[in-house]
Amino acid sequence: MATSSVLDIGCATGGFLAELRSLGIQTLTGIDPSERCARIAQEQHGLDVRWGTIDSLIQEGKAFDVITLIGVLEHVRDARELLAKARALLRPDGFIYVASPDVESFQRCRNAPFQQFSTEHINFFSEASLKNLGTGAGLQGCSSRRWITQWSASILDSVVSVKYITAHHASEVEPERASERALQAYISDCEEQVELLRQRLSTLGCCRVPLIVWGAGSNTRFLLNIGVFRDLNIVAFVDVNPYLQGRILHEIPIVSPTEIRSRREKILICSKAFELDIKATIEKLNLGNEVIALYNAG
């Protein structure tokens, strides 16, 4: 493996490639559609990371022993086409490794409601459908695995992976019935979570208690759009993301943590994934506000 050439498609800032290098693998290439990510990978890790798509590698006639797509196929419009292009870059005795969220285990990872339906994820795979995807791209799934991973202190995520080799004859498509059942169960579970959140916030809404909501990301926006926060008296949103600070969300300003140092309204933490980090930031800033954790993830 140390002498193998590896291509990581959708490599982001190159963390996975850097880890492979620490294991002794030297011939490493990455490609990512984000120019900023590619630049960070080059500057921080000294990696050969390209900005763009794999079409440029195909045109160069490149070939690799191992190709990885980790957390990629759930984001792309035509996953089968991308796999077929990856196959064109694969050496005859090489393999492709793919890992994506496992739709069959969504319900086991009770994170923020409907978090798996974030706008970044447009495809959902079971073990069978991920194998079938390779079949349509001239690949054969030779092994697969499903597991649960600890994404953060309070967040679990499901993963399904498949190792593909080049198919030398047509493979059979495996009947796939798990995804629909799993998605229906996940939707029902999320609807129950939303109702529990409505009940939990009802007292604050009835009393019109002025609130600062900490977190202006996808979870907060979702809860705003479905009306969970309709009756709350939100006076400000707080977020550490500098790209959000200074913007307006539902006619309410998004401010930085330092801007609320002199304010005394109650703080509602609206993030399950980063709840513990937010609590640590509040403590570091010595804020005396009463804190309410929406999810009690800690």
C-alpha positions as CSV (number, residue, x, y, z in Angstrom):
1,M,0.0,0.0,0.0
2,A,2.9,2.4,0.7
3,T,3.9,2.4,-2.9
4,S,0.3,2.9,-4.2
5,S,-0.9,6.1,-5.8
6,V,-4.0,7.5,-4.2
7,L,-6.5,10.0,-5.5
8,D,-8.9,11.6,-3.0
9,I,-11.9,13.1,-4.8
10,G,-13.6,15.9,-2.9
11,C,-10.6,16.1,-0.5
12,A,-11.5,19.4,1.2
13,T,-8.5,20.8,3.0
14,G,-6.5,17.5,2.7
15,G,-6.8,16.1,6.2
16,F,-7.4,12.5,5.0
17,L,-4.4,12.7,2.6
18,A,-2.2,14.1,5.3
19,E,-3.1,11.1,7.5
20,L,-2.3,8.7,4.7
21,R,1.1,10.4,4.3
22,S,1.8,9.9,8.0
23,L,1.3,6.2,7.4
24,G,4.0,6.1,4.8
25,I,2.0,6.6,1.6
26,Q,3.8,9.2,-0.6
27,T,2.1,9.3,-4.0
28,L,-1.0,11.3,-3.0
29,T,-3.2,13.5,-5.1
30,G,-6.4,15.4,-4.2
31,I,-9.0,17.4,-6.1
32,D,-11.7,19.6,-4.8
33,P,-14.2,22.1,-6.4
34,S,-13.4,24.7,-3.7
35,E,-10.4,26.9,-4.6
36,R,-10.0,27.9,-0.9
37,C,-9.9,24.3,0.3
38,A,-7.3,23.4,-2.3
39,R,-5.2,26.3,-1.4
40,I,-5.3,25.4,2.4
41,A,-4.4,21.8,1.6
42,Q,-1.4,23.0,-0.4
43,E,-0.2,25.6,2.1
44,Q,-0.9,23.7,5.4
45,H,0.0,20.2,4.3
46,G,2.2,20.7,1.3
47,L,-0.1,18.3,-0.7
48,D,-0.6,18.0,-4.4
49,V,-4.2,19.1,-4.4
50,R,-5.9,20.5,-7.5
51,W,-8.8,22.9,-7.7
52,G,-11.5,21.7,-10.1
53,T,-13.1,18.5,-11.2
54,I,-11.7,15.1,-12.2
55,D,-12.3,15.9,-15.9
56,S,-8.9,17.6,-16.0
57,L,-7.2,14.5,-14.6
58,I,-8.9,12.4,-17.2
59,Q,-7.7,14.7,-20.0
60,E,-4.1,14.4,-18.6
61,G,-4.4,10.6,-18.8
62,K,-3.8,10.1,-15.1
63,A,-4.2,6.7,-13.5
64,F,-4.3,5.7,-9.8
65,D,-4.2,2.5,-7.7
66,V,-6.7,3.7,-5.2
67,I,-9.5,6.3,-5.5
68,T,-11.5,7.5,-2.6
69,L,-14.8,9.4,-2.4
70,I,-15.6,10.0,1.3
71,G,-18.6,12.1,2.0
72,V,-19.0,13.1,-1.7
73,L,-21.7,11.1,-3.5
74,E,-24.5,12.5,-1.3
75,H,-23.6,16.0,-2.6
76,V,-23.5,15.5,-6.4
77,R,-26.3,15.6,-8.9
78,D,-25.2,12.6,-10.9
79,A,-23.4,10.2,-8.6
80,R,-23.3,7.4,-11.2
81,E,-21.6,9.6,-13.7
82,L,-19.0,10.7,-11.2
83,L,-18.3,7.0,-10.3
84,A,-17.9,6.2,-14.0
85,K,-15.4,9.0,-14.4
86,A,-13.5,7.8,-11.4
87,R,-13.4,4.3,-13.0
88,A,-11.8,5.9,-16.0
89,L,-8.9,7.0,-13.7
90,L,-8.5,3.6,-12.1
91,R,-5.7,1.2,-12.9
92,P,-6.8,-2.3,-13.9
93,D,-5.9,-3.9,-10.5
94,G,-6.9,-0.9,-8.4
95,F,-10.0,-0.2,-6.3
96,I,-12.4,2.7,-5.5
97,Y,-13.5,3.2,-1.9
98,V,-16.8,5.2,-1.3
99,A,-18.3,6.2,2.1
100,S,-21.6,8.1,2.5
101,P,-24.3,8.5,5.2
102,D,-26.2,5.3,5.7
103,V,-29.9,5.9,5.2
104,E,-30.8,2.6,7.0
105,S,-29.4,3.9,10.3
106,F,-30.6,7.5,10.2
107,Q,-33.1,6.7,12.9
108,R,-30.4,5.4,15.2
109,C,-28.7,8.8,15.1
110,R,-31.1,11.1,16.9
111,N,-29.6,14.4,16.0
112,A,-31.4,17.7,15.3
113,P,-34.7,17.0,13.5
114,F,-34.4,16.6,9.7
115,Q,-30.6,17.3,9.9
116,Q,-30.0,14.6,7.2
117,F,-32.1,16.6,4.8
118,S,-29.8,19.6,4.9
119,T,-29.6,21.3,1.5
120,E,-26.1,19.9,1.0
121,H,-27.3,16.3,0.8
122,I,-29.3,15.4,-2.3
123,N,-28.7,11.7,-2.5
124,F,-29.4,9.0,0.2
125,F,-27.8,5.5,0.0
126,S,-28.4,2.2,1.6
127,E,-25.9,-0.6,1.4
128,A,-27.8,-2.2,-1.6
129,S,-28.3,1.1,-3.5
130,L,-24.6,2.1,-3.1
131,K,-23.6,-1.3,-4.5
132,N,-26.1,-0.9,-7.4
133,L,-24.8,2.5,-8.1
134,G,-21.4,1.0,-8.9
135,T,-22.9,-1.6,-11.1
136,G,-24.3,1.1,-13.3
137,A,-20.8,2.7,-13.6
138,G,-19.0,-0.4,-14.7
139,L,-17.8,-1.4,-11.2
140,Q,-18.4,-4.3,-8.9
141,G,-18.8,-4.0,-5.2
142,C,-16.5,-6.6,-3.6
143,S,-17.0,-5.6,0.0
144,S,-19.2,-3.3,2.1
145,R,-19.6,-2.2,5.7
146,R,-22.1,-0.2,7.9
147,W,-21.3,1.5,11.1
148,I,-22.1,4.3,13.5
149,T,-19.4,7.0,14.1
150,Q,-19.1,9.6,16.9
151,W,-19.0,12.9,14.9
152,S,-18.8,15.1,18.0
153,A,-19.4,14.7,21.8
154,S,-23.2,14.8,21.2
155,I,-23.6,13.8,17.6
156,L,-23.7,10.3,16.1
157,D,-23.7,9.7,12.3
158,S,-24.3,6.6,10.2
159,V,-21.9,5.5,7.5
160,V,-22.1,2.9,4.7
161,S,-19.0,2.1,2.6
162,V,-18.3,0.0,-0.5
163,K,-15.1,-1.1,-2.1
164,Y,-15.4,-1.4,-5.8
165,I,-13.2,-3.0,-8.4
166,T,-13.6,-2.9,-12.2
167,A,-16.3,-5.1,-13.4
168,H,-15.3,-7.4,-16.3
169,H,-18.9,-8.6,-16.9
170,A,-22.3,-7.3,-16.1
171,S,-23.3,-7.6,-12.5
172,E,-26.7,-8.2,-11.2
173,V,-28.6,-5.4,-9.6
174,E,-29.6,-6.2,-6.0
175,P,-33.3,-5.5,-5.1
176,E,-33.5,-2.4,-2.9
177,R,-36.4,-2.0,-0.5
178,A,-34.7,-0.6,2.6
179,S,-34.4,3.0,1.7
180,E,-38.0,3.9,1.5
181,R,-38.9,2.2,4.8
182,A,-35.9,3.8,6.5
183,L,-36.7,7.3,5.3
184,Q,-40.3,7.0,6.3
185,A,-39.3,5.9,9.8
186,Y,-36.8,8.8,10.0
187,I,-39.4,11.4,8.9
188,S,-41.8,10.1,11.6
189,D,-39.1,10.3,14.2
190,C,-38.2,13.8,13.2
191,E,-41.8,15.0,13.3
192,E,-42.0,13.7,16.9
193,Q,-38.9,15.6,17.8
194,V,-40.3,18.8,16.3
195,E,-43.5,18.4,18.4
196,L,-41.4,17.9,21.6
197,L,-39.5,21.1,20.7
198,R,-42.8,23.0,20.3
199,Q,-44.0,21.9,23.7
200,R,-40.7,22.8,25.3
201,L,-40.7,26.3,23.9
202,S,-44.4,27.0,24.6
203,T,-43.8,28.6,28.0
204,L,-41.2,31.0,26.7
205,G,-43.6,31.9,23.8
206,C,-46.6,32.5,26.0
207,C,-44.6,34.8,28.4
208,R,-42.9,36.6,25.5
209,V,-39.6,36.4,27.2
210,P,-36.9,38.3,25.3
211,L,-34.4,35.8,23.9
212,I,-31.0,35.8,22.3
213,V,-30.8,32.7,20.1
214,W,-27.3,31.4,19.8
215,G,-26.9,29.7,16.4
216,A,-27.9,31.0,13.0
217,G,-27.2,27.9,10.9
218,S,-29.3,25.3,9.1
219,N,-31.0,24.0,12.2
220,T,-32.2,27.4,13.4
221,R,-33.3,28.4,9.9
222,F,-35.3,25.2,9.6
223,L,-37.1,25.7,12.9
224,L,-37.8,29.3,11.9
225,N,-39.2,28.3,8.6
226,I,-41.6,25.6,10.0
227,G,-42.9,28.0,12.7
228,V,-41.4,26.4,15.8
229,F,-40.1,29.8,16.9
230,R,-43.2,31.7,15.7
231,D,-44.3,32.8,19.2
232,L,-40.8,33.5,20.6
233,N,-39.7,37.1,21.3
234,I,-36.2,36.8,19.6
235,V,-34.3,40.0,19.9
236,A,-31.0,38.8,18.3
237,F,-29.2,35.9,16.9
238,V,-25.6,35.1,17.8
239,D,-23.1,33.1,15.7
240,V,-19.3,32.7,15.7
241,N,-19.3,32.5,11.8
242,P,-18.0,35.8,10.6
243,Y,-19.8,35.3,7.3
244,L,-23.1,35.4,9.1
245,Q,-22.4,38.3,11.5
246,G,-24.0,41.6,10.4
247,R,-26.7,39.8,8.3
248,I,-30.4,39.8,9.0
249,L,-32.4,36.6,9.7
250,H,-36.2,37.0,9.7
251,E,-35.7,40.7,10.2
252,I,-33.5,40.1,13.3
253,P,-29.8,40.9,13.3
254,I,-27.1,38.3,13.6
255,V,-24.3,39.5,15.9
256,S,-21.0,38.2,17.2
257,P,-20.6,36.8,20.7
258,T,-18.7,39.8,21.9
259,E,-21.6,42.1,21.0
260,I,-23.9,40.6,23.7
261,R,-21.5,41.1,26.6
262,S,-23.5,43.9,28.0
263,R,-26.9,42.3,27.3
264,R,-28.9,40.4,29.9
265,E,-31.6,38.6,27.9
266,K,-31.8,34.8,28.3
267,I,-29.7,32.9,25.8
268,L,-31.3,30.0,23.9
269,I,-28.7,27.6,22.5
270,C,-30.1,26.3,19.2
271,S,-27.5,23.8,18.1
272,K,-27.2,20.2,19.1
273,A,-23.9,19.5,17.3
274,F,-22.1,22.5,18.9
275,E,-24.0,22.9,22.1
276,L,-21.1,22.0,24.3
277,D,-18.8,24.4,22.4
278,I,-21.3,27.2,22.7
279,K,-21.5,26.6,26.5
280,A,-17.7,26.8,26.7
281,T,-17.7,30.1,24.8
282,I,-20.4,31.6,27.0
283,E,-18.3,30.6,30.1
284,K,-15.1,31.9,28.5
285,L,-16.8,35.3,27.9
286,N,-18.1,35.4,31.5
287,L,-21.6,36.0,30.3
288,G,-24.0,36.2,33.2
289,N,-27.1,35.5,31.1
290,E,-29.4,32.6,32.0
291,V,-28.8,29.9,29.4
292,I,-31.4,27.5,28.0
293,A,-30.2,24.6,25.9
294,L,-32.8,23.5,23.4
295,Y,-31.5,20.0,23.0
296,N,-29.7,19.4,26.3
297,A,-27.0,17.6,24.4
298,G,-24.5,17.7,27.2
